[in-house]
Amino acid sequence: MAYRGDLMIRASRLFTEADRQEISAAVAQAEARTAGEIVPVVATASGRYPAAAPRAGMLGGLGLLAATWLAFEGPAGPGLPVLLGGLLAGYALGAAAAAGLPVLRRALASPREREDTVHAAARAALSTFRVRRTREATGVVLYVSLLERLVVVAADDAVEDQVDEAAFDPAADAVLSGLRAGEPARALADGIRLVGEVLARHFPIRPDDVNELSNELRLID
């Protein structure tokens, strides 16, 4: 979704200045109907997945061990030092590859690991960007993690108490669809609009409403 070929694009390079203005305008428009606050956040990655390095090392080691075995035409050829050397070299190469290639780390992390990591990062963003400091705890983070290709809507207490988490699924789906189509600004704008519609049903605008949080897009590299 945020890749060109095999290269991942950093969050800070994915959006032009015009894109950021479009997203800010989408936040302002959505918040004009609700007492809630919407904070869009795009992160390059949500975790480093340290378990991926030994997994890659194991795969690399076994692969090079097998290649060494076959190169010497079976058990009669290579001695134990040669086999151990191939195993260790393969492990080192695999671990180094995982350390340098975020896409490989993602591939070696389980779906559950990726989901848990992104959800935790989205919850942390509630505090990082002061969303938990709104007057009536009606703030929401629309969190996009590019490496994991996941979108999470994390909400403060009042929203969690009154809104079914599944109500935000269409917003997350809209963001993913737009990103896959190569239209990041439209993707965020669509997601923001749908989040705003949910909030407006549960937390309509009040006469004394004030904009408590900036409408700008937050980027995490």
Order of alpha helices (4+ residues) and beta strands (2+ residues): beta-beta-alpha-alpha-beta-alpha-alpha-alpha-alpha-beta-beta-alpha-alpha-alpha-beta
